[in-house]
């Protein structure tokens, strides 16, 4: 029996490794929860298919570990959801141990999820690894596996057999939950490290915008209809000279945040260096591109100086807008030409081959900034 039980445990670990690929760091992803629970149920059914029969109607496997893992990470309802298909399959198999087996699944879900709550959209786990809290899974299975004695009694098997089975199943199940939890936590930590390294590689450390490396990759994959908007802060050197580089950096941070709020959800904002930014407007017609550009001009003019506490000052940008058609060098050259044209036209505007859109007149911008809010 021991060899078959170890084989079942090996199947459990292999299945958990596959389920670990669904682990994602960051904000909640509700669509992943049903997929995770469905995968856990599938793993439980596989374990039951390779069960270890120890008597008429008495089947031993590690299905309860899968239920405990789901309940411990996502809550009691998640554990019960994983247990439901396993309970239906066990009911179809029948036998003397049917009632105790169903009770075991319910007890495991309730006990393992007691600290997690009823349901969570993102996985929860103890602050310390379960390897340091080995008594937690041991307590769960020590209580839930008491149903083994009822099953052996109904099958009229000796008490000594029940004791040996109870001890082996409790120890192996506890160890299985600890290892499975460690696998999932390791996968999550690895994903978090990968996300952090990608952030270091593709994000500008000052402004939080995407950097030039990300710009070049996104530019290469962008497809028409799309537009490139090159932006440059007007008279930024005067800000540094008058207020110092620390305030200048603060202005750049605020400009980056303002641009990200001003664009659409599928647009990309990049800091190319110094006071130069770029926006890739994806799936965009010309009218929409100009609308976004005008919105950017107004947001920067109305918000940046106020948020940076540059009293009596105005921070504006100039931009060059061009379609994303042709080679990379051609598009960048066209955007730069239009940017120079905007600078020559008096700044605080965006120039394109067909027209020029301007920001607010300074007097109107001052009126809007100082107007009381109701």
VMD Tcl script that draws the C-alpha trace (Angstrom):
set ca {
  {0.00 0.00 0.00}
  {2.86 2.38 0.81}
  {4.25 2.31 -2.74}
  {0.83 3.07 -4.24}
  {0.33 5.92 -1.75}
  {3.72 7.41 -2.67}
  {2.80 7.21 -6.35}
  {-0.42 9.09 -5.59}
  {1.63 11.71 -3.75}
  {3.95 12.06 -6.76}
  {0.92 12.66 -9.00}
  {-0.22 15.33 -6.55}
  {3.11 17.18 -6.74}
  {3.20 17.00 -10.54}
  {-0.34 18.39 -10.74}
  {0.45 21.22 -8.33}
  {3.44 22.18 -10.49}
  {1.07 22.56 -13.43}
  {-1.46 24.55 -11.38}
  {1.35 26.84 -10.21}
  {1.59 28.23 -13.75}
  {-1.70 30.04 -13.10}
  {-0.23 32.03 -10.21}
  {0.05 35.73 -11.03}
  {1.31 38.60 -8.89}
  {-0.31 42.03 -8.81}
  {-3.95 43.11 -8.87}
  {-6.88 40.67 -8.70}
  {-7.60 38.66 -11.83}
  {-11.09 37.26 -11.27}
  {-11.02 35.19 -14.46}
  {-8.16 33.07 -13.08}
  {-10.07 31.89 -10.02}
  {-12.58 29.62 -11.84}
  {-9.72 28.24 -13.94}
  {-7.65 27.51 -10.83}
  {-10.58 25.78 -9.11}
  {-11.40 23.77 -12.23}
  {-7.78 22.65 -12.50}
  {-7.75 21.67 -8.82}
  {-10.89 19.58 -9.28}
  {-9.33 17.89 -12.30}
  {-6.25 17.06 -10.27}
  {-8.40 15.63 -7.49}
  {-10.26 13.41 -9.96}
  {-6.93 12.17 -11.36}
  {-5.80 11.24 -7.87}
  {-9.07 9.39 -7.27}
  {-8.67 7.53 -10.57}
  {-5.31 6.29 -9.26}
  {-6.64 5.59 -5.76}
  {-5.35 2.92 -3.38}
  {-8.07 0.40 -2.38}
  {-7.56 -0.90 1.16}
  {-10.77 -2.84 1.46}
  {-14.31 -3.10 0.08}
  {-15.51 0.48 -0.42}
  {-12.37 1.95 1.27}
  {-10.26 4.13 -1.03}
  {-7.18 6.11 -0.04}
  {-5.64 8.99 -2.01}
  {-4.66 12.63 -1.60}
  {-7.80 14.25 -2.99}
  {-8.31 16.03 0.34}
  {-4.94 17.80 -0.05}
  {-6.21 19.49 -3.22}
  {-9.36 20.59 -1.40}
  {-7.31 21.88 1.53}
  {-4.99 23.81 -0.77}
  {-7.90 25.53 -2.54}
  {-9.64 26.35 0.74}
  {-6.46 27.59 2.40}
  {-5.70 29.96 -0.47}
  {-9.15 31.05 -1.68}
  {-11.57 30.35 1.18}
  {-14.09 27.78 2.38}
  {-16.45 28.16 -0.59}
  {-13.56 27.60 -3.00}
  {-12.62 24.42 -1.15}
  {-16.21 23.19 -1.29}
  {-16.38 24.03 -5.01}
  {-13.32 21.88 -5.65}
  {-14.72 19.12 -3.44}
  {-18.10 18.97 -5.22}
  {-16.99 17.06 -8.36}
  {-14.86 14.78 -6.17}
  {-17.88 14.08 -3.95}
  {-20.03 13.24 -6.99}
  {-17.40 10.83 -8.32}
  {-16.97 9.23 -4.88}
  {-20.75 8.85 -4.61}
  {-20.79 7.03 -7.95}
  {-18.10 4.65 -6.69}
  {-20.18 3.86 -3.60}
  {-19.03 1.40 -0.93}
  {-18.96 1.29 2.84}
  {-16.67 4.30 3.15}
  {-18.88 6.65 1.10}
  {-20.36 8.63 4.01}
  {-17.06 9.11 5.88}
  {-15.32 10.07 2.61}
  {-17.87 12.81 1.88}
  {-17.63 14.04 5.48}
  {-13.84 14.17 5.16}
  {-14.03 16.48 2.12}
  {-16.36 18.88 3.91}
  {-14.28 18.92 7.08}
  {-11.07 19.58 5.14}
  {-12.61 22.51 3.26}
  {-13.99 24.09 6.43}
  {-10.91 23.56 8.60}
  {-8.34 24.56 5.97}
  {-10.28 27.69 4.96}
  {-11.15 28.83 8.48}
  {-8.38 31.46 8.56}
  {-8.95 32.59 4.98}
  {-12.66 33.35 5.12}
  {-15.51 32.34 2.86}
  {-14.07 33.44 -0.50}
  {-11.17 35.49 -1.88}
  {-10.52 36.47 -5.48}
  {-6.75 36.44 -5.02}
  {-4.84 33.75 -3.14}
  {-4.16 34.24 0.54}
  {-1.49 32.41 2.48}
  {0.14 32.74 5.90}
  {2.92 35.30 6.21}
  {5.33 32.52 7.13}
  {5.82 29.46 4.97}
  {3.85 26.39 6.07}
  {7.19 24.66 6.59}
  {7.49 26.87 9.66}
  {3.85 26.27 10.61}
  {3.72 22.50 10.05}
  {1.16 22.13 12.82}
  {-1.47 23.96 10.72}
  {-1.93 21.20 8.07}
  {-1.32 18.53 10.71}
  {-4.19 19.89 12.78}
  {-6.50 20.01 9.73}
  {-5.88 16.42 8.68}
  {-5.66 15.04 12.21}
  {-9.27 16.16 12.73}
  {-10.68 15.54 9.23}
  {-9.12 12.07 8.92}
  {-10.92 10.82 12.01}
  {-13.55 9.83 9.46}
  {-11.20 6.96 8.56}
  {-12.24 5.15 11.73}
  {-15.90 5.40 10.76}
  {-15.15 4.03 7.31}
  {-13.20 1.05 8.67}
  {-15.92 0.36 11.21}
  {-18.58 0.32 8.49}
  {-16.39 -2.02 6.44}
  {-15.84 -4.19 9.53}
  {-12.06 -3.88 9.34}
  {-9.78 -4.17 12.41}
  {-9.04 -1.09 14.52}
  {-5.29 -1.64 14.11}
  {-5.65 -1.27 10.33}
  {-7.61 1.93 10.87}
  {-4.90 3.31 13.16}
  {-2.12 2.59 10.67}
  {-4.12 4.06 7.80}
  {-5.09 7.12 9.83}
  {-1.48 7.81 10.85}
  {-0.02 7.32 7.38}
  {-2.74 9.33 5.63}
  {-2.52 12.21 8.13}
  {1.28 12.48 7.94}
  {1.45 12.15 4.15}
  {-1.45 14.57 3.62}
  {0.14 17.16 5.93}
  {3.47 16.83 4.16}
  {1.72 17.03 0.79}
  {-0.04 20.27 1.72}
  {3.20 21.82 2.98}
  {5.06 20.91 -0.22}
  {2.17 21.98 -2.48}
  {1.89 25.31 -0.67}
  {5.66 25.82 -1.00}
  {5.50 25.13 -4.73}
  {2.74 27.70 -5.26}
  {4.46 30.29 -3.06}
  {7.74 29.73 -4.87}
  {6.03 30.23 -8.22}
  {4.38 33.43 -6.97}
  {7.65 34.81 -5.61}
  {9.40 33.97 -8.87}
  {6.66 35.74 -10.84}
  {6.97 38.77 -8.57}
  {10.74 38.89 -9.08}
  {10.26 38.61 -12.84}
  {7.71 41.43 -12.79}
  {10.10 43.57 -10.72}
  {12.99 42.93 -13.10}
  {10.80 43.75 -16.10}
  {9.88 46.99 -14.36}
  {13.55 47.83 -13.91}
  {14.22 47.03 -17.56}
  {11.23 48.79 -19.13}
  {10.19 51.60 -16.76}
  {11.75 55.01 -16.32}
  {12.92 55.10 -12.70}
  {11.99 58.76 -12.18}
  {8.58 59.18 -13.77}
  {7.21 55.63 -13.83}
  {6.52 55.94 -17.56}
  {7.78 53.32 -19.98}
  {11.37 53.96 -21.05}
  {13.08 54.17 -24.43}
  {13.67 50.42 -24.57}
  {9.95 49.74 -24.18}
  {9.19 52.50 -26.68}
  {11.37 50.86 -29.32}
  {9.77 47.44 -28.77}
  {6.21 48.81 -28.79}
  {6.99 50.98 -31.80}
  {8.18 47.92 -33.72}
  {4.92 46.06 -32.99}
  {2.51 48.96 -33.53}
  {0.37 48.68 -36.63}
  {-1.67 51.32 -38.51}
  {-3.97 53.01 -37.94}
  {-1.79 54.53 -35.21}
  {-0.06 57.84 -34.50}
  {3.13 58.93 -32.80}
  {3.06 62.07 -30.65}
  {6.47 63.45 -29.67}
  {6.32 65.89 -26.73}
  {8.83 68.29 -25.25}
  {8.40 70.53 -22.20}
  {8.57 74.23 -23.03}
  {11.35 76.25 -21.37}
  {12.13 73.44 -18.95}
  {15.64 74.78 -18.39}
  {14.12 77.87 -16.80}
  {12.36 75.67 -14.24}
  {15.65 74.01 -13.29}
  {17.47 77.33 -13.17}
  {14.78 79.09 -11.10}
  {13.72 76.31 -8.71}
  {16.54 73.76 -8.80}
  {16.85 70.27 -10.20}
  {14.86 68.69 -7.38}
  {11.78 70.72 -8.33}
  {12.55 70.02 -11.98}
  {12.47 66.29 -11.29}
  {9.17 66.74 -9.48}
  {7.76 68.51 -12.53}
  {8.84 65.60 -14.74}
  {7.15 63.13 -12.40}
  {3.92 65.13 -12.45}
  {4.05 65.50 -16.23}
  {4.46 61.72 -16.60}
  {1.49 61.05 -14.31}
  {-0.60 63.68 -16.12}
  {0.14 62.16 -19.51}
  {-0.83 58.67 -18.34}
  {-4.17 59.98 -17.09}
  {-4.80 62.06 -20.23}
  {-4.37 59.31 -22.82}
  {-6.69 56.42 -23.59}
  {-6.37 52.99 -21.98}
  {-4.68 51.38 -25.00}
  {-2.17 54.21 -25.61}
  {1.44 54.08 -24.43}
  {3.32 56.88 -22.65}
  {7.13 56.92 -22.70}
  {9.90 59.11 -21.37}
  {12.65 59.13 -23.96}
  {15.09 61.18 -21.91}
  {15.39 64.59 -20.27}
  {12.16 66.50 -20.77}
  {11.21 64.55 -23.91}
  {8.17 62.24 -23.86}
  {6.35 60.22 -26.50}
  {2.84 58.83 -26.83}
  {1.90 55.97 -29.18}
  {-1.79 56.30 -30.05}
  {-2.94 52.83 -31.03}
  {-5.89 52.07 -33.33}
  {-6.49 55.74 -33.78}
  {-7.92 57.89 -36.57}
  {-6.62 61.40 -37.19}
  {-9.51 63.19 -35.45}
  {-9.11 61.02 -32.35}
  {-5.36 61.61 -32.34}
  {-5.87 65.38 -32.40}
  {-8.50 65.12 -29.66}
  {-6.06 63.25 -27.40}
  {-3.29 65.71 -28.23}
  {-5.48 68.70 -27.37}
  {-6.55 67.03 -24.13}
  {-2.90 66.48 -23.21}
  {-2.05 70.13 -23.85}
  {-4.84 71.34 -21.58}
  {-4.17 68.83 -18.80}
  {-0.48 69.70 -18.65}
  {-1.17 73.44 -18.77}
  {-3.88 73.32 -16.09}
  {-2.43 70.78 -13.69}
  {1.36 70.53 -13.67}
  {2.39 73.98 -12.39}
  {-0.31 73.91 -9.72}
  {0.59 70.44 -8.47}
  {4.30 71.30 -8.49}
  {3.51 74.52 -6.57}
  {5.17 76.75 -9.16}
  {3.24 79.86 -8.14}
  {2.72 82.29 -10.98}
  {4.36 79.95 -13.47}
  {2.96 77.89 -16.30}
  {4.22 74.52 -17.53}
  {3.31 73.62 -21.10}
  {4.40 71.14 -23.75}
  {4.84 71.24 -27.50}
  {4.32 68.23 -29.71}
  {4.71 66.76 -33.15}
  {2.06 64.34 -34.40}
  {2.54 61.97 -37.32}
  {0.98 58.72 -38.57}
  {2.80 55.48 -37.86}
  {3.49 54.61 -41.47}
  {6.83 54.00 -43.07}
  {10.11 53.01 -41.49}
  {11.00 53.83 -37.90}
  {13.54 56.43 -39.00}
  {11.02 58.11 -41.30}
  {8.32 58.27 -38.60}
  {10.71 59.68 -35.99}
  {12.05 62.25 -38.44}
  {8.53 63.36 -39.36}
  {7.53 63.65 -35.69}
  {10.64 65.70 -34.90}
  {9.97 68.02 -37.82}
  {6.44 68.65 -36.60}
  {7.74 69.19 -33.06}
  {10.14 71.89 -34.30}
  {7.25 73.39 -36.21}
  {5.20 73.54 -33.00}
  {8.07 75.24 -31.19}
  {8.35 77.79 -34.00}
  {4.59 78.39 -33.88}
  {4.82 79.72 -30.32}
  {4.89 76.51 -28.24}
  {2.02 75.07 -26.16}
  {0.65 73.43 -29.29}
  {0.80 70.19 -31.30}
  {1.64 70.38 -34.98}
  {0.92 67.85 -37.70}
  {1.11 67.92 -41.46}
  {-2.57 68.87 -41.76}
  {-3.16 71.27 -38.86}
  {-2.06 72.68 -35.52}
  {-3.97 72.42 -32.24}
  {-3.17 74.84 -29.44}
  {-3.46 74.81 -25.69}
  {-5.44 77.34 -23.70}
  {-4.57 81.02 -23.82}
  {-2.57 81.85 -20.66}
  {-5.31 84.16 -19.36}
  {-7.98 81.49 -19.83}
  {-5.73 78.86 -18.24}
  {-5.19 81.11 -15.21}
  {-8.95 81.68 -14.93}
  {-9.69 77.97 -15.00}
  {-6.95 77.22 -12.49}
  {-8.09 79.79 -9.97}
  {-11.85 79.25 -10.39}
  {-13.50 77.86 -7.23}
  {-14.74 74.28 -7.33}
  {-18.31 73.50 -6.34}
}
mol new
graphics top color blue
foreach p $ca { graphics top sphere $p radius 0.5 }
foreach p [lrange $ca 0 end-1] q [lrange $ca 1 end] { graphics top cylinder $p $q radius 0.2 }
display resetview
